[in-house]
Amino acid sequence: MNSHINKQVEIRELGLVDYQSTWDEQERLFAGIVDQKLQNRTLPDEAQQHTSNYLLFCEHPHVYTLGTSGHVDNLLVDQNRLTNELGATFFKIRRGGDITYHGPGQLVGYPILDLDNFFTDIHRYMRLLEESIILTLADYGIDAGRIDGLTGVWLDHADGPRPRKICAMGVKASRWVTMHGFALNVNTDLSYFNHIVPCGIADKAVTSLAAELGHAVSLADVAAHVRQHMASLFDMELIEKTLERS
């Protein structure tokens, strides 16, 4: 199968797009990769086709999502207030992690990768996702890192007085194909986190790149840094995909 390894990753910049349609697109791409893998098992080596890889970048309108290990009690507002006051939606989804918020000014990345093209190690996959964000923040002069036992990327991570999360992560993998990913707070309205227990962790704060730097930051520039670091860490060849807008 080594002759069929594909390290090309198609980049798709989706812009501001609603959560449901992006979830549907993830599911479609994910299913296509899994189907190809299953088909390859029935074919002789010379007839097998390589599997595709994708990296979606987007922003979402205000939305709260709850992972499979999460508790709905970590959403602190009822459906009426959620819809009518906050203008937000709510989804229960099949990924790791608890509850999190997505909204404008947040860079969301969905790597849909066949890890057979890279390495078959979910722990390593998560650590490299985190590392791509840590290196991106370092490019902006921010010291970020990990906290033992907690996913995502944090500031004041090394026993600092005020640990705060700047990037949440939650992934799903099946047959070594990944979906969901990370949400990096860039210019995010952090008040929306007041309505949840972020990631089920009650005693930790959240922050954003803009809050730390004291000014707004270009989301496109941040995405470019993340792409560069992911390409290096995963040994990817990034391929641009221009989507037609109707």
N, C-alpha and C positions, 0 to 999 in steps of 0.2 A: 504493500500500500504506500510505501514511501514515495513512489513515483507520482502519486496523486495528491501529495501534500500541497496545499494552496495557502500561501501567506499573504495573498492580496486581500485587502479589506476595503470594501466600497463605502465611502463616506457619503452620508446623506444629511444635508442641512435642511431641517424641516421648518425652521422659524417657530412662530407662536401657533401652536396647534392643540386642539382639545385632546384630553387624555384618552378617551374611548377610541378615537380613530387611530391614535398612535399605538395603543395596546393591540388593536386589531391588526395593524401593520406588523408589529412585532410577532404576533402569533402566526401570521401568514409566512413571514420570512423564516421563522423558527421551524414551522411545519415543512417548508420546502427543503431545508437542510436535512432534517430528520428523514424525510421521505427518500432523499437521494442516498443517504447512508444505508437505509434499509434495502433500497434497490441494488446498491453496490454489492451487498452480501450475496445476491443471487446471480451475479455476473462473474465471468472469468476476469482475471486481473486486467487484461488488455482492453476490456470493454467498460471498465469502471470509469466514472466521471468524478472529478474533484468536487468537493463541496464548497459553497460560497461562504463568505464572511461579510458582515455589515457592521457599521458603526453609525448610529443615528444620533444627531444632536438636535435639541429643540428646547423651547420654553412651553410651559402649559399655563392656561388660565387657572385661577385658584382652585385647587383640588387637594383633598386628603385621601391617602391610600393606606390600607391596612393589610399587612402581610399575614401569612398563614399562622405564624406564632404569636400574633398580636392579640390585644384585648380591646374590644370596642369601647370599653369604659375609658380608654385613653383619649377618646374624642369627647371634649368637655362641653360641647354645645349640641342642642337638639336639631332635628332636621329642619324645623321652621326657621330658626335663626341662621343655620348653616346656609340655607338657600336665600332667604329674604334679606338678611343683614350683611352676610359675608360674601354673597354671590359665589359660593363655592359648591363643589360637588364632592361626593364620597364614593369610594370604590373599595371593595374587598378583593384582593388580588392574590395570585399564587406566586409569591416570592418569599424569601426569608425576611426576617425583621418584623418590627411592630408598625406603629403608625408614623407617617411622615406627611409633610406638606410640600406641594409643588405650586409654583406661581410665577408670574412675570418677574424678570430680573434674575432668575435662577437658571443656571446651565445644567440641563439634564442630558445625560449620555446613556444610550442603550447599546452596548456591544452585543451583537448577535453573532457569536463566533462558534465554529466547530473546533473545540479544543484539541481534537485529533490533528489539526493542522499546526498546533503550537506545542502544547504539553497537556497531559491529562492529570491535572492536579488542581482541584477547586480551591484549596487553601492558598496555593501559590497564585492562582488567578486573582483571588480577592486581595492579596497583599500587593500584587503589581498594579491593580486598579487604584488602591490607596496610594501607592508610590507615585503614580502618575499625577495625582492631585497634590501630593506633598511637594513634588518637584515644581509643579506649576505655581503653587503658592510661594515657593522659594524665589521664583523668578520675579515676584512682586515684593520681595523683601520680608516675607512672613514666614516665621518658623512654625511649622505644623508637624504633626506626627500622630502616633497611635496611642491608645490607652488599652492596656491589657484587659482582655475580656469584652471589649466593646468594638463594634465595627465602625467604619467610617474614619474621617480625618478630623483631628482636634487641634485647637490652640491651647496653650498652657497645659500641654499633655504630659510634661515631665514633672509631675507633682507640683504644678503651679497652683497659685491661690484661686484661680477662676477658670477651670477647664470649660471649654465651650466648643460645640460641634460646628464645623463650617461645611462639612460634606457628609451627607447620609448615603448609605449603600445598602442595597438589597438585591439579590440575584436569584434566579432559578436556573437549574441545569438539568438536562435529561439527555441521555446518550451522548454526554460530553458536549452538548450544544447549550449555549447560554442565552438568557434574555433578562430583561430589566437591567439595572445598573446603578448609576450614581446621580446624585443631585447636589451640585455645588452652589452654595449661596454666594452670588456675586453682587447684584443690586437688589436683593430680595427685600420685600416688606416684612420685616421680622415680627411685626405685631400678629401675623397670622399664626405664629407658633404658640401664642398665648392661649389658643383654643384647643390645644392638644397637650398630651404628655409626650414630647418628641421622642420617638423610638422607644417609648415605654420607660424612659429614664427621667425620673422626676427631679433629681438633684443636680442636673447639668444644664447649662445655658446653651443658646445657639448664637451664632454670629454670621457675618457676611464679609466678603472682601471689601465692599464699600464702607461698612461700619469700621473695619480695622484701619483702612487707609484714610478715611475721612473724605472720600470723594467717589463718585461713580466710576465704573470701569467698563470698557467695551466688552460686551459678551463675546463678540466675534474674536477679539484678541485673546481672551481667556481660552476659548475653544481651540484656537490655533496652538496655544501652548500645550493644552491637554493632548491634542492630536500628536504633536511632536514627541512628547514624552511616552505616550502609549506606543507609537511606532517603534521607538528605540527599545523600550522595555520588553515588548512582545515580539520584536523582530518582524514587524509588519511592513508590507508595501501598501501604502495608502493610495486608493484610486478615487478620484473625484467623480461624483454623480450629480449632474444637474437635473433637477426635477421640473417637469413642465407644470406651470400653474394655470389652472383653468379659470 
